[in-house]
Amino acid sequence: MEKKDRGNYYEAILQIRNSNEEVANCVSNAINKQKDLFIAKEVRYKDGFDLYLSSQKFAHQLGKLLKKSFKGKVVVSEAVVYIPRRNLAS
């Protein structure tokens, strides 16, 4: 994917497994059309890849597009991560 890293911030992880080059091109084209979207991290695996995206909304939209276009399976799971503030006065 071509979007540049803008830090470790991400809202969604798009996991693509057991896909072909056509699916990867579709994902790449969709991401490159977005102006405010960036990829925080990309991890490649033997059977696919994970993209850490800056927009949860876009990840949902892309999942729907991929399911419609390639008859895949979309699994949505949500996790809330809470990091407590440290008391900086101590």
DOTOR-248607 format. One record per residue (C-alpha): x, y, z; residue in three letters. Coordinates in nm, 3 decimals. Example, Ala and Ser with C-alpha at 12.3 -4.5 7.8 and 13.67 -1.06 7.14 Angstrom:
2
R     east    north       up  type
R    1.230   -0.450    0.780   ALA
R    1.367   -0.106    0.714   SER
REM end
This chain:
90
R     east    north       up  type
R    0.000    0.000    0.000   MET
R    0.123    0.348   -0.071   GLU
R   -0.010    0.573    0.206   LYS
R    0.261    0.698    0.436   LYS
R    0.289    0.626    0.806   ASP
R    0.173    0.913    1.028   ARG
R    0.246    0.760    1.365   GLY
R    0.103    0.474    1.565   ASN
R   -0.256    0.600    1.574   TYR
R   -0.518    0.374    1.421   TYR
R   -0.890    0.311    1.460   GLU
R   -0.929   -0.018    1.274   ALA
R   -0.739   -0.323    1.162   ILE
R   -0.837   -0.457    0.822   LEU
R   -0.736   -0.822    0.799   GLN
R   -0.722   -0.974    0.451   ILE
R   -0.669   -1.350    0.431   ARG
R   -0.649   -1.604    0.148   ASN
R   -0.693   -1.341   -0.120   SER
R   -0.559   -1.288   -0.468   ASN
R   -0.390   -0.996   -0.643   GLU
R   -0.726   -0.856   -0.755   GLU
R   -0.841   -0.815   -0.394   VAL
R   -0.511   -0.649   -0.295   ALA
R   -0.542   -0.408   -0.590   ASN
R   -0.901   -0.323   -0.493   CYS
R   -0.791   -0.246   -0.136   VAL
R   -0.494   -0.040   -0.256   SER
R   -0.705    0.162   -0.502   ASN
R   -0.974    0.232   -0.242   ALA
R   -0.716    0.350    0.013   ILE
R   -0.532    0.569   -0.236   ASN
R   -0.857    0.751   -0.325   LYS
R   -0.900    0.866    0.035   GLN
R   -0.740    1.201    0.117   LYS
R   -0.748    1.192    0.497   ASP
R   -0.679    0.822    0.543   LEU
R   -0.342    0.677    0.634   PHE
R   -0.195    0.339    0.718   ILE
R   -0.028    0.335    1.059   ALA
R    0.118   -0.012    1.009   LYS
R    0.116   -0.298    0.759   GLU
R    0.188   -0.656    0.862   VAL
R    0.229   -0.930    0.603   ARG
R    0.156   -1.296    0.670   TYR
R    0.191   -1.612    0.466   LYS
R   -0.182   -1.614    0.391   ASP
R   -0.256   -1.239    0.378   GLY
R   -0.196   -0.906    0.547   PHE
R   -0.323   -0.666    0.814   ASP
R   -0.361   -0.293    0.760   LEU
R   -0.388   -0.061    1.061   TYR
R   -0.609    0.219    0.930   LEU
R   -0.682    0.566    1.062   SER
R   -1.058    0.542    0.995   SER
R   -1.295    0.284    1.139   GLN
R   -1.574    0.414    0.915   LYS
R   -1.366    0.358    0.602   PHE
R   -1.268    0.008    0.718   ALA
R   -1.639   -0.081    0.751   HIS
R   -1.715    0.061    0.406   GLN
R   -1.424   -0.123    0.249   LEU
R   -1.532   -0.448    0.416   GLY
R   -1.880   -0.412    0.264   LYS
R   -1.730   -0.338   -0.079   LEU
R   -1.502   -0.642   -0.063   LEU
R   -1.785   -0.869    0.048   LYS
R   -2.007   -0.746   -0.235   LYS
R   -1.734   -0.763   -0.500   SER
R   -1.555   -1.083   -0.399   PHE
R   -1.812   -1.276   -0.194   LYS
R   -1.589   -1.286    0.111   GLY
R   -1.673   -1.296    0.479   LYS
R   -1.669   -0.985    0.696   VAL
R   -1.621   -1.020    1.070   VAL
R   -1.650   -0.706    1.281   VAL
R   -1.523   -0.710    1.636   SER
R   -1.490   -0.410    1.859   GLU
R   -1.252   -0.355    2.145   ALA
R   -1.226   -0.053    2.367   VAL
R   -0.880    0.019    2.493   VAL
R   -0.847    0.242    2.797   TYR
R   -0.516    0.388    2.901   ILE
R   -0.537    0.570    3.235   PRO
R   -0.375    0.908    3.275   ARG
R   -0.066    0.918    3.487   ARG
R   -0.043    1.165    3.768   ASN
R    0.233    1.390    3.638   LEU
R    0.254    1.589    3.963   ALA
R    0.410    1.296    4.152   SER
REM end
